[in-house]
Each structure stands twice: as structure tokens, then as C-alpha cells.
Amino acid sequence: MSRTVRTIYLLLVIILYSFQIKSQDVGAIGKGQALKVNGGIAMNSIFYTSNGPATRSPFSFFINGNINFNLYGWSVPLTFAYTNHTFSYTQPFNQYSLNPTYKWLTTHIGWTSMNFSPYTLNGHQFFGVGVEAAPPGRLHYSAMYGRLQKAIGIDTAHPEYLPAYKRMGYGIKIEYAGDNYNLGINLFRAKDDINSVRAIPDSLQVVPQENIAIGFTGGFTIYKHITFTGEYATSQMTRDIRSPLAEHGAFNVTNPFIRNRTSTGIYHAYKAGINYNVQSFTLGIGYERVDPEYATLGAYYFTNDFQNITVNFSQSIFNHKVTIGGNAGVQNDDLAHKKISNMRRLVGSLNVNYTASDRLQFDASYGNFQSFTNIKPQFAVVNQLTPYDNLDTLNYVQISQNANLNMNYQLAGNKKRRQSLNVNFSYQQATEKQAGHADTTGGTKFYNTNAGYNLSLVPTATTVTVALNLSYSVLPGNNSLAWGPTLAVGQAFFNKKIKTRLSASYNTSANNGATQMSVVNLRGSAGYTWKRKHNFNLSVVSLFRNNMRAQTSSPAHLFDLTTTAGYSYSF
């Protein structure tokens, strides 16, 4: 390790530990109640019976509870669960974190995670220490140091568990906020300890890695209405630190922090946006590009090799009664033109909101998604006689559309009676094209609509709901229809200490015009609260299924009854 890197390590550790000592002086210590304890316990019994095949236990019993000890904001949660089959419990000491805060300083100690940038350190969990400081003024900063991956040796008894090298990392982030601009820089470095485990066979494809990622952010506002934002990140990744050393190529800001090897690659990511906002109009344009193979050891998963261009807008008209918004974008991959296939996606959506009055409102939306895939087989290229052979044979297009319309109307009412009516309709379509020819089956189409009426009688604490649902789908060779009404009544008693609810629903389904099944569902429930801490509940669900296409192993007329009784206490 070079003297420069050792110096950075030493300074960072000193800074982190000095912050850790200061952060222990939290303002809550010595004020108020030192120890607070809260929690609860719940018990439930489920009885089940059916005239069909036994798919569930006729009796189940559940007990679960939790207790939390809180000492000046330091929490220790404990939970347990018991059934007539198993027992389990959890405690936080396998992975525990302390996060004391004092004024503008927050310290993370133990198992924790931090975010610097999507391209450098992005939510990766580590065991160590971190600080986030936002003192009065324009300068804010964060730092972290710890173990990102534990060393795991080869386990011959469990070959499904892959070994791993110990991985340590550190990072720092600095941000400066001006009057009309902001600037930031963040750095993250991680390296595997090659000596942390015994030699790992190459067949397992587990190799020690090293990474340095640096990001720059900025933004500024002009004329109070136009805002520019931008971010640039570069990551130098060594896929195998055992590979031979190599000379540095073109200069990169990461070069001083990591030695270049034959397995080292340098990658870049860019993101920029401009937004224009004036009165009731907003327009935004965004661009993002991530190099192929871009990766960082500060994230569990990373999407690379893509380019995005997006546009969005919003406009209010007619005295803000109508709001129109939309966005569109295009994404493509294979930026280096080295993949066997490439893909381009087009996305667009439009939303309209119309507030006709205080009681009537409409919402409508439409979305369109198109995916273009171009496969480039090697033999097609080798065997073609002219540049025009096989021009479109492997072009594949997927098209998906969706539309939604919703209406909500508050009917005439008063303080004693409230009524509302809601109607919703949605439509989805998916189809495809191969070599420029549309799908002869017509693709798939889904229609769904539902309508509901709600009545609330405030003096008697009574609610009534009537609803109707209908779904229709068109698939290649199969058209299906399902519909049915629902009626529900709720009633509270004794100053709302006892709450009851009864509901009944009927559903029937048919395929290609032939009825398949009808279902009647009856539900009843009651709950009682005593002294705000004790809760008793009882529910009964009965289901009657009439299957016109029943198999010999299942009865044509099926009856299920499920009864649940429970009690819970909280403190």
C-alpha cells in the first residue's frame, strides 16, 4: 500500500473516531425518563372445516409478542412467535447499530449503511463507523469506514455456500451549498484482503477485487426559473488483484488511488437535467449514460450499459381546474456495439385531472411502452450475400398500452349523512411484432371496471357499501368473463367500543361463453376494545363454491368455514 493511501487511511480513522467521541454527548442524556418499556402480545386461534380435500390444519394456534427497551433513544427490540407447530424468536444483537444524534451531528456505529451517490456508495451495509455532519453554514460532509464483507472460508460440508474474501472500505462526501448553486464530491474505496481466507479454487469464480469510485455533483439556478443539475462519476475496478501490474493508460482522477493491473478497467457515468418552472407550467429534460461494465463495490446491484433521454411536463389551465401532465423517454443499450442483441425502449404517458366542483372529480391516464430488440446472429452475418439479406428477420417489437379512467362524486349530504359514488375503468393491451409483421392472434387485452356506492350515517355509526366488479380478458383462443356484486354493512355500538361488519359477495366466471364457477362468500366480524389496551376480535368466513367443471378428486359443491378468535394487549 502506497504512502498516500496509508496517510488517507490514518487521517480518515482519526477523523471518524474523533467524531464518534463527540457524538456520544447526546442532548437527551440526563433529561426526562431514562428507560421506557413498551410492547404487546397477541393470541389467535383458527378453526377450519371443509367438505373438500384437506389442504389446511383444522386447528391452528398463534401467539406472538414484542417488547422494546428504550434507554435515551437507544432501542433494544425483542420479538417471539409460537404456533402449535413451531417456535421462533428474534433479537437484535447479531447485527446491531447505534445512531446517536447531537444537534447537527449523527454517528452510525455497528451495522449500518450510507448513501453517497448511485454510482459510488449506494446503500451497501457495512460493520464500522460513519458520520453525517450538517453544521450551521454552507458546508456539509459525511464519512464512513468499515467492513463491507466478512471472510468466509470454503465449507466442504455445504458446497452451496460460496467463500468470500474480507472486504474493507472507506469513503467521504463533501457538499457546499451556495445561494444559487451547489457543489459536491464523494469518494469510495474498497479492497479485498487476499490473505483473509485460504486459497480458493478458480473453478468457484471467486476472486479478490479492488475498487475506487469518485463522483462529482453540481447544480445552479438562473433567472429563478431555470435549474441545471449534473453528476459525473468514474469507477476504476480491478476484477482480480492477483493479476499482473500494467501501465496506466489515459489519465483518470482515480489513478493516484489504485494500482493498474491487466484486469483493471475504468468506467464512467453521466447524469444531467434541466428544469423550467414558471407559475403553473413545468418542463424538464433529463439525460443519463452509464458505460458498459460500470460497477462499484459500494452497491449490491448495478445496472450498466444504457442511455436514457427523458422529457416531462405539467400544466394547469382553466383556473387550476384542469391539470395536464406527461412524460416520454427513450432508452437503449449496447453502447459499445459488442452485444449479440441490442434493445431500445420507448415510454410515454399522459395524465389529466379535472376538478369539476368540490364534489366531482375525474382522473384519466394513458401509457404506452414499446420495446425494440434487434438480434445479430453471427451466422446470419457470415452467410449473407448482400447487405440487404436478413435485414428484418430478427427484429422483435413488444408493445404495451394501458388506459385508466376514474370518477369520484360526493353526493348531496350533510353532517349526519355522507354519500359517495366511485367508478373506475381500466384497459391493458399487449402485442408484439416479428420481422415487421403484427401478431396474428391480436395479443392480449384486459378490461376491468368497478363501481361502488358508500353511505355513512354518522349519528348511528353505520356504514353501507354496495359494489359491482367486472373483468373481461381476451387471450389467444380464450375469452374469459368474471363479474359479481358485493354488499357490506358496518355498525358500531357502545360509543364505538364494539365494531361489527357483515358482507356478502357473489362472483361467477365463464370461459368462451361457458360458465365455469360461481362463488358465494359470507363474512362477519366483531371487535371489542377495553380500556384502550385490550382488544378482542372474532371473525367468521364461509365460502360456497359451485364448480361446473369439477374434477373427480374435488366435489362440485364445495363448502369452507373459517373461524378466527383473537386477543391482543399492548402496553
C-alpha positions in Angstrom: 0.0 0.0 0.0 1.4 3.4 -1.0 2.3 6.1 1.5 -0.5 8.3 0.1 -3.2 5.7 0.7 -1.8 4.9 4.2 -2.0 8.6 5.0 -5.6 8.8 3.8 -6.5 5.7 5.9 -4.9 7.2 9.0 -6.5 10.6 8.7 -9.9 9.1 8.0 -9.8 6.8 11.0 -8.7 9.7 13.3 -11.5 11.9 11.9 -14.1 9.2 12.4 -13.1 8.3 15.9 -13.0 12.0 16.9 -16.5 12.4 15.6 -17.6 9.2 17.4 -16.4 10.6 20.8 -18.2 13.9 20.3 -21.4 12.3 19.2 -21.8 10.4 22.5 -22.7 13.7 24.1 -26.3 13.5 23.0 -28.7 16.1 24.3 -31.3 13.6 25.6 -29.0 12.0 28.2 -29.9 13.2 31.7 -33.3 14.6 30.6 -36.6 13.0 31.0 -37.3 9.4 31.7 -34.2 7.2 31.3 -35.8 3.9 30.5 -39.0 3.3 28.6 -40.5 -0.1 28.0 -43.3 -0.9 25.6 -44.6 -3.9 23.7 -47.6 -6.2 23.3 -48.8 -9.7 22.9 -51.4 -11.3 20.6 -53.1 -14.7 20.6 -55.2 -16.1 17.8 -57.0 -19.4 17.2 -58.2 -20.5 13.8 -60.8 -23.3 13.2 -61.2 -24.6 9.7 -63.6 -27.2 8.2 -64.4 -28.1 4.6 -66.2 -30.9 2.7 -63.3 -30.9 0.2 -59.8 -32.2 0.2 -57.9 -31.3 3.4 -55.5 -28.5 2.5 -55.2 -26.9 5.9 -55.0 -27.9 9.5 -58.4 -28.0 11.2 -57.0 -26.0 14.2 -54.1 -23.5 14.4 -52.9 -21.5 17.4 -50.7 -18.5 17.2 -49.0 -16.4 19.9 -46.7 -13.5 19.1 -45.3 -10.7 21.2 -42.7 -8.0 21.3 -41.1 -5.9 23.9 -38.8 -2.9 23.3 -36.4 -1.3 25.8 -35.6 2.3 25.1 -32.7 4.0 27.0 -32.3 7.6 26.0 -33.3 6.8 22.4 -31.2 3.5 22.3 -33.7 0.8 21.4 -33.5 -3.0 22.0 -36.4 -4.7 20.4 -37.2 -8.4 21.2 -39.9 -10.5 19.4 -41.1 -14.1 19.7 -43.7 -16.2 17.9 -45.2 -19.5 18.8 -47.7 -21.8 17.0 -48.9 -25.3 17.5 -46.2 -26.2 15.0 -43.1 -24.1 15.7 -41.5 -21.5 18.0 -39.2 -18.7 16.9 -37.7 -15.5 18.4 -35.6 -12.6 17.2 -33.1 -10.3 19.0 -31.0 -7.5 17.5 -27.6 -8.4 18.8 -26.5 -10.3 15.7 -26.4 -7.1 13.7 -26.9 -4.0 15.9 -26.4 -0.4 15.2 -26.1 2.7 17.4 -27.1 6.0 15.8 -26.7 8.8 18.4 -27.5 12.3 17.2 -26.5 15.6 18.8 -27.6 18.8 17.2 -26.2 18.7 13.7 -24.1 15.6 14.1 -25.2 12.0 13.6 -23.0 9.0 14.2 -23.5 5.4 13.0 -21.8 2.7 14.9 -22.1 -1.0 14.2 -24.1 -2.5 11.3 -25.3 0.4 9.2 -25.5 1.7 5.6 -25.0 5.1 4.0 -25.7 6.7 0.6 -23.2 8.9 -1.2 -24.3 8.5 -4.8 -26.0 5.9 -7.0 -22.6 5.5 -8.8 -20.2 5.1 -5.8 -21.6 4.1 -2.3 -25.3 3.3 -2.6 -26.8 1.6 0.5 -24.3 -1.2 0.9 -24.3 -2.5 4.5 -21.1 -2.4 6.5 -19.8 -3.0 10.0 -17.9 0.0 11.2 -18.5 3.7 11.9 -20.0 6.5 9.9 -20.8 10.2 10.5 -23.1 12.7 8.9 -22.4 16.4 9.8 -24.5 19.3 8.8 -23.2 22.2 10.9 -24.5 25.7 10.5 -23.2 27.2 7.3 -22.8 26.0 3.8 -20.5 23.0 4.2 -21.9 19.5 4.9 -19.9 16.3 5.0 -20.1 12.6 5.6 -17.6 9.8 6.1 -17.5 6.0 6.7 -15.1 3.2 7.4 -15.8 -0.4 7.9 -16.0 -4.0 6.8 -18.3 -4.5 3.8 -17.9 -8.3 3.5 -16.9 -10.9 6.0 -14.3 -13.5 5.2 -15.9 -16.9 4.6 -13.8 -20.0 4.1 -14.5 -23.0 2.0 -17.2 -25.2 3.6 -16.9 -28.7 2.1 -20.0 -29.8 4.1 -22.1 -27.1 2.4 -20.7 -26.6 -1.1 -23.7 -24.4 -2.0 -22.2 -21.7 0.2 -19.6 -19.7 -1.7 -16.5 -18.5 0.1 -15.7 -14.8 0.3 -12.7 -12.5 0.9 -12.8 -10.0 3.7 -13.6 -6.6 2.2 -12.8 -3.3 3.9 -13.8 0.1 2.6 -13.9 3.8 3.4 -15.5 6.9 1.9 -16.0 10.6 2.3 -18.5 13.0 0.9 -18.4 16.9 0.9 -21.1 19.2 -0.2 -21.2 23.0 -0.4 -24.4 24.9 -0.9 -24.2 28.5 -2.2 -27.0 31.0 -2.8 -27.9 29.8 -6.3 -25.6 26.8 -6.7 -24.3 23.7 -5.0 -21.2 21.6 -5.5 -20.2 18.2 -4.2 -17.6 15.5 -4.3 -17.6 12.0 -2.9 -15.1 9.2 -2.9 -15.4 5.5 -2.1 -12.7 2.9 -2.0 -12.9 -0.8 -1.2 -10.4 -3.7 -1.3 -10.5 -7.4 -0.6 -7.9 -8.9 1.7 -6.3 -11.7 -0.3 -4.9 -13.3 2.9 -8.2 -13.4 4.8 -9.1 -16.9 3.6 -7.2 -19.9 2.3 -6.6 -20.3 -1.5 -10.0 -20.5 -3.3 -10.1 -22.7 -6.4 -10.5 -20.8 -9.6 -13.5 -23.1 -10.5 -15.6 -21.3 -7.9 -15.0 -17.9 -9.8 -14.5 -16.1 -6.5 -11.6 -13.6 -6.9 -10.3 -10.7 -4.7 -11.3 -7.3 -6.1 -10.4 -3.6 -5.6 -12.3 -0.5 -6.5 -12.1 3.3 -6.3 -15.1 5.4 -7.3 -15.3 9.2 -7.4 -18.3 11.3 -8.1 -18.8 15.0 -8.7 -22.2 16.7 -8.4 -23.4 20.2 -9.0 -26.3 22.4 -9.8 -27.3 26.1 -10.3 -30.3 28.2 -10.8 -30.6 31.2 -13.2 -33.4 33.7 -13.5 -35.2 31.9 -10.6 -37.0 29.6 -13.0 -34.3 27.5 -14.7 -32.4 24.9 -12.8 -29.5 22.8 -14.0 -28.3 19.7 -12.3 -25.4 17.3 -13.2 -23.4 14.4 -11.9 -20.3 12.7 -13.2 -18.8 9.6 -11.7 -15.9 7.4 -12.6 -15.1 3.9 -11.3 -11.7 2.1 -11.6 -12.4 -1.6 -10.9 -9.8 -4.3 -10.6 -11.6 -7.6 -11.2 -8.6 -9.7 -9.8 -5.9 -8.0 -7.7 -3.7 -11.1 -8.3 -3.3 -10.2 -12.0 0.0 -8.6 -13.2 0.7 -4.9 -13.0 0.2 -2.8 -16.1 1.0 0.7 -17.1 -1.7 3.4 -16.7 -3.4 4.4 -19.9 -5.1 7.7 -20.3 -5.2 9.9 -17.2 -8.1 9.4 -14.8 -8.8 11.0 -11.4 -8.8 7.6 -9.8 -5.2 6.7 -11.0 -3.4 8.0 -7.8 -5.5 5.8 -5.5 -5.2 2.4 -7.2 -2.5 0.4 -9.0 -3.4 -0.5 -12.6 -3.4 -4.2 -13.5 -4.3 -6.2 -16.5 -7.8 -6.9 -15.0 -8.4 -3.2 -14.3 -11.0 -1.2 -16.1 -12.1 2.4 -16.0 -15.7 3.3 -16.5 -17.8 6.5 -16.5 -21.3 7.6 -15.7 -23.1 10.8 -16.5 -26.4 12.3 -15.5 -27.7 15.8 -16.3 -31.1 17.6 -16.1 -32.6 21.0 -16.8 -36.0 22.1 -15.3 -38.0 25.2 -16.2 -40.7 26.2 -13.7 -42.9 29.3 -14.0 -46.3 29.8 -12.4 -48.4 26.7 -13.3 -46.1 25.3 -16.0 -43.2 22.9 -15.5 -40.9 21.4 -18.2 -37.9 19.1 -17.5 -35.4 17.3 -19.7 -33.0 14.6 -18.4 -30.1 12.6 -19.7 -28.2 9.6 -18.2 -25.5 7.4 -19.6 -23.7 4.6 -17.8 -20.7 2.8 -19.5 -20.8 -1.0 -20.2 -19.4 -3.0 -17.3 -19.6 0.1 -14.9 -19.6 -1.3 -11.4 -18.9 -0.3 -7.8 -18.3 -2.4 -4.7 -20.4 0.1 -2.8 -23.7 -1.3 -4.2 -25.2 -4.7 -4.2 -26.6 -4.4 -7.7 -25.9 -2.1 -10.6 -27.4 -1.5 -14.0 -25.0 -0.5 -16.7 -24.7 -0.2 -20.4 -27.6 2.1 -21.1 -28.5 5.6 -22.2 -31.7 7.4 -21.2 -33.3 10.6 -22.5 -36.5 11.8 -20.8 -38.9 14.7 -21.1 -41.7 15.6 -18.7 -44.1 18.5 -18.4 -47.0 19.7 -16.3 -49.6 22.5 -17.0 -52.6 23.8 -15.0 -55.3 25.5 -17.0 -58.8 26.9 -16.5 -58.1 28.4 -13.2 -56.3 25.3 -12.0 -59.4 23.1 -12.5 -57.5 21.1 -15.2 -54.0 19.7 -14.7 -52.3 18.0 -17.6 -49.0 16.2 -17.1 -46.9 13.8 -19.2 -43.6 12.3 -19.7 -41.7 10.5 -22.5 -38.4 8.7 -22.7 -36.2 6.6 -24.8 -33.6 4.1 -23.5 -31.1 2.0 -25.5 -28.3 -0.3 -24.5 -25.2 -1.9 -26.3 -23.4 1.4 -26.2 -20.1 -0.3 -27.3 -21.9 -2.2 -30.1 -20.5 -5.5 -28.9 -23.6 -7.4 -27.8 -25.3 -10.1 -29.9 -28.5 -8.2 -29.5 -29.5 -4.7 -28.6 -32.7 -3.2 -27.3 -34.4 0.2 -27.5 -37.4 1.1 -25.3 -39.9 4.0 -25.8 -42.0 5.0 -22.9 -44.7 7.7 -22.9 -47.6 8.6 -20.5 -50.2 11.3 -20.2 -52.3 12.2 -17.2 -55.3 14.6 -16.9 -57.0 15.7 -13.8 -60.3 17.6 -13.9 -61.9 19.1 -10.8 -65.4 20.0 -12.0 -66.5 21.0 -8.5 -65.9 20.4 -4.8 -67.8 17.2 -5.1 -67.0 15.9 -8.6 -63.5 14.9 -9.9 -62.2 13.0 -12.9 -58.8 11.4 -13.5 -57.6 9.9 -16.7 -54.3 8.4 -17.7 -52.7 6.7 -20.7 -49.4 4.9 -21.0 -47.5 3.3 -23.9 -44.4 1.1 -23.7 -42.6 -0.2 -26.7 -39.5 -2.4 -26.7 -37.4 -3.0 -29.8 -35.0 -5.9 -29.9 -32.5 -6.5 -32.7 -30.7 -9.8 -32.6 -27.5 -10.1 -34.5 -26.6 -13.8 -35.0 -23.1 -14.4 -36.2 -24.1 -16.9 -38.9 -26.6 -14.5 -40.5 -23.8 -12.0 -40.9 -21.3 -14.5 -42.3 -23.7 -16.2 -44.7 -25.4 -13.1 -46.1 -24.8 -12.5 -49.8 -25.7 -8.8 -49.9 -26.0 -6.1 -47.1 -29.8 -6.4 -47.5 -30.1 -10.1 -46.6 -31.8 -10.9 -43.2 -32.5 -7.2 -42.8 -35.6 -7.5 -40.6 -36.0 -11.2 -39.9 -34.8 -10.9 -36.3 -36.3 -7.6 -35.3 -38.7 -8.1 -32.4 -41.1 -5.4 -31.1 -43.2 -5.6 -28.0 -46.0 -3.0 -27.5 -47.9 -2.5 -24.3 -50.7 0.1 -23.7 -52.8 0.9 -20.7 -55.5 3.4 -20.0 -57.4 4.3 -16.8 -60.4 6.5 -16.1 -61.7 7.3 -12.6 -64.7 9.3 -11.4 -65.4 10.3 -7.8 -68.6 12.0 -6.9 -69.6 13.2 -3.4 -73.4 13.0 -3.4 -75.6 15.5 -1.6 -75.3 15.1 2.1 -75.0 16.8 5.5 -73.2 16.3 8.8 -75.4 13.4 9.7 -75.3 11.6 6.3 -72.4 11.3 3.8 -72.6 9.6 0.4 -70.1 9.0 -2.3 -70.0 7.2 -5.7 -66.9 6.0 -7.4 -66.5 4.4 -10.9 -63.2 3.1 -12.3 -62.4 1.7 -15.7 -59.0 0.3 -16.8 -57.7 -1.2 -20.1 -54.5 -3.0 -20.9 -53.2 -4.4 -24.2 -50.0 -6.2 -25.1 -49.0 -7.3 -28.5 -45.8 -8.0 -30.5 -44.3 -7.8 -34.0 -41.8 -10.1 -35.6 -39.9 -9.0 -38.6 -42.3 -6.1 -39.2 -45.4 -8.4 -39.1 -48.0 -7.8 -36.4 -49.1 -10.7 -34.1 -51.9 -12.5 -36.0 -53.5 -13.6 -32.6 -54.2 -10.0 -31.7 -52.2 -10.2 -28.5 -53.9 -9.9 -25.1 -56.5 -7.4 -23.9 -57.8 -6.9 -20.3 -60.8 -4.8 -19.3 -61.7 -4.1 -15.8 -64.4 -1.9 -14.3 -65.8 -1.4 -10.8 -68.4 0.8 -9.3 -69.1 1.5 -5.6 -71.5 3.4 -3.5 -70.8 4.3 0.1 -73.2 5.6 2.7 -72.2 6.8 6.2 -74.8 7.5 8.9 -72.8 9.5 11.4 -75.3 9.5 14.4 -75.7 5.7 14.4 -72.1 4.9 13.3 -73.5 2.9 10.4 -71.8 2.3 7.0 -73.2 0.7 3.9 -71.2 -0.3 0.8 -72.6 -1.6 -2.5 -70.1 -2.5 -5.2 -70.0 -4.2 -8.6 -66.9 -5.6 -10.2 -66.4 -6.9 -13.8 -63.3 -8.2 -15.6 -63.1 -9.3 -19.2 -60.0 -10.7 -20.8 -59.2 -11.6 -24.4 -56.4 -14.1 -24.9 -55.4 -16.2 -27.9 -58.1 -18.9 -28.1 -59.7 -18.0 -24.8 -62.1 -15.2 -23.7 -63.0 -15.1 -20.0 -65.5 -13.0 -18.1 -65.8 -12.7 -14.3 -68.3 -10.4 -12.5 -70.2 -10.1 -9.2 -71.7 -7.7 -6.7 -70.8 -7.1 -3.0 -72.8 -5.7 -0.1 -71.3 -4.8 3.2 -72.8 -3.2 6.4 -70.8 -1.9 9.3 -72.2 -0.9 12.7 -70.6 0.4 15.9 -72.1 0.1 19.4 -71.4 1.4 22.9 -69.6 4.6 21.9 -67.7 2.7 19.1 -66.1 0.3 21.6 -67.7 -2.6 19.7 -67.4 -2.6 15.9 -69.2 -5.2 13.7 -69.3 -5.8 10.0 -71.2 -8.1 7.7 -70.6 -8.6 4.0 -71.8 -10.8 1.2 -70.4 -11.2 -2.3 -71.2 -13.3 -5.3 -68.9 -14.0 -8.2 -69.2 -16.0 -11.4 -66.8 -16.8 -14.2 -67.1 -18.1 -17.7 -64.7 -19.1 -20.5 -65.7 -18.7 -24.1 -69.3 -18.3 -23.0 -69.4 -21.4 -20.8 -69.9 -20.9 -17.1 -67.1 -22.3 -15.1 -67.7 -21.5 -11.5 -69.8 -19.4 -9.1 -68.8 -18.4 -5.6 -70.8 -17.0 -2.7 -68.7 -15.5 0.2 -70.2 -14.5 3.5 -68.2 -12.7 6.1 -68.9 -11.5 9.6 -66.6 -9.8 12.2 -66.7 -8.2 15.5 -64.2 -6.3 17.6 -64.2 -5.0 21.2 -61.7 -2.6 22.7 -61.5 -2.4 26.5 -59.5 0.3 28.3 -57.6 1.1 25.0 -55.1 -1.7 25.7 -57.2 -4.8 25.4 -58.6 -5.9 22.0 -60.9 -8.9 21.4 -61.9 -10.0 17.9 -64.0 -12.7 16.2 -64.5 -13.3 12.5 -66.3 -16.0 10.5 -65.8 -16.6 6.8 -67.9 -19.1 4.9 -67.4 -19.9 1.2 -69.8 -21.8 -1.1 -68.2 -22.8 -4.4 -70.2 -24.3 -7.3 -67.7 -25.8 -9.8 -69.3 -26.7 -13.1 -66.1 -28.2 -14.4 -65.1 -30.1 -11.2 -62.6 -32.9 -11.4 -63.4 -36.3 -9.8 -61.0 -35.5 -6.9 -62.9 -32.4 -5.9 -66.6 -32.0 -5.1 -68.7 -29.9 -7.5 -70.2 -28.1 -4.5 -67.5 -27.0 -2.0 -68.1 -25.5 1.4 -65.4 -23.9 3.5 -65.8 -22.4 7.0 -63.0 -20.5 8.8 -63.5 -19.1 12.3 -60.8 -16.9 13.9 -60.8 -15.7 17.6 -58.1 -13.4 18.9 -57.0 -11.3 21.8 -54.2 -8.7 21.9 -52.8 -6.5 24.7 -50.4 -3.5 24.3 -48.5 -1.6 26.9 
